Amino acid sequence: MRAPCAIVLVVLLACRPVIAEGLDPEAARRFVLGKLFTFTCFDGSRGAGRVYGDGSVIGTIQVRGSGPVHSVWLPAGTLKVKRENVCASLSAIPIEPCFDLTKTDAQSFRGSLAGVDTAYCDFTHLFSATGRKSPGLLSLDPMHDGGSH
């Protein structure tokens, strides 16, 4: 239960602009959907994942940056647009947290809990060593290099 909640908070936490360009829901959709992003969060959590057009999420997370890496799958409809925010619907929590998204450069964005700029994650579009988009998920296990054995 803890990993799905954490990945949602991690997947879309951001608000405080660095080189800020606010992302409205449609701009966020174009910038994020289907792409593989790595993320690091204010609490040390890190991972990688993809958000799909149906609102589902598939990825990995290492909560607080230590301990086991968890694979996470959140079903269709987990992420949805409400007003000008992207919100998460999880049966494990009684509220639907919403997130502010800010593009920080051509390949990155910050997501923060709406109205709480200190609770954020930074996301970076992952490319392979050849410069092409990576087809798979990133492993956080230092003994696994993401499938290039």
N, C-alpha and C positions, 0 to 999 in steps of 0.2 A: 504494500500500500504506500509506503513512504517514497519509494523510487518514482512511481507515476506522478505523485504530487510534486516532487522535486524537479522532475524533468519539465513539467509544465511551467513551473516557476522559472526554471533555467531557460527553457526554450523561448520564452517571450519577455523576460524581464529586461527593461531598458528605458531610459528616458533622458538622462542628463547628457546633452550634446557635447561632443568634443569638437568635431567639424560638423555641426548639426544641420541636418535636413530632416524635419519631421516626416514620418511615413504615415500617410492616411491608409486606411484599410486596403484600398485598391493598389496604391503604390507598394505597400508591404507585400501584397499578393504577388505582384510582378517580380519583386526583388527576391522573395524568399521561396516560393513554392517549388518543390521538386529538387531544390539544390541541397547539396550536403554542406552543413556548417559545423565547425567545431565551436565550442563555447567554454568560457571561463566566467565564474560568477564571484560576486563580492564575498561570499563565504568560503571560497576555495573549491566549490563544486566545479566539475568539468566534464566534458563529454563531447558527443557528436550526434547529429541527427538530421532527419529530413521531415518537413511538413508537407503534406499532400493536399490537393485541392478539395478533398472530402472532409478536411479537418482532422485527419488522423496524423499521428506522429510515430516515427520509428527511429530508435537511436540507442545510445548508451549513455550512462551517467555514473560518475564516481562522486558520491556525496561527500562534501567537504574536502575533496581532493585526496582522500586516503581510503583504505579498505577495498572491498570488492567493487568491481565494475559490473553494473547491472545493465542487462539488455531491457529496453522498454518499448512497448507497443501500446499506444493509446488509440482507441477505436475512432472510426468516422464520427464526426460531430463533436469531438472533444474541443477543438478550437473553432470559434465562430466570431463573426463581426457583430458587435452591438454598439450602435451609434458610431462613434469615431474610434473605437478601441477594438482590439482583438481580445477575446475573453476565453476562459477555459471552463469547461463543464466536466466535473469529475464526481462520480458517485461517492467517493471517499471523503469529500469535504462538502460542508453545507452551503458554501458561498461560491459564486462564480468570479474568481479574480480576473481583473482586466489589466491590460498592459499597454504602455506607451512605447512606441518604436521610433528610434532615431537612427537614420543612416549616418555613419561616421566617416566612411570613405566609399570608394567604388565597389569594394568587396565585403564591407563590414557594417554591422549595425549594433546598436545597444538596445536592449529591452529592459524596461523597469516596471515594477508594480505601479499601476496608475496612481499618481500622486505621491509616490514614495521613491524619490530619486536615489536613495541610498541602498535600495534593494534592486540590484541590476545584474545582468549578464551581458558580456560582450561576445558577439558571434562573428566568425570569419568564414567566408566561403572557402571551402577546401578544394584545392587543385592538386593534381598528382605532380610528381617530380618532372614530368614531361610538359607541364603547363596545361594539360587537358583536365577537364573536370573528372574527379575521381568517381568511379562507378560504385564503390562499396562503402560500408561504414568503417569508421576509424576505430581501431582497437586501442584502448588505453593501457593494455597489458604490455609492459616493456619487453616481454619475451616474444611478442607477436608484432610484426612490422606492417600489418595491414594487408598481408596476402602476397608479398613479393618474394616468397621463398622459392 
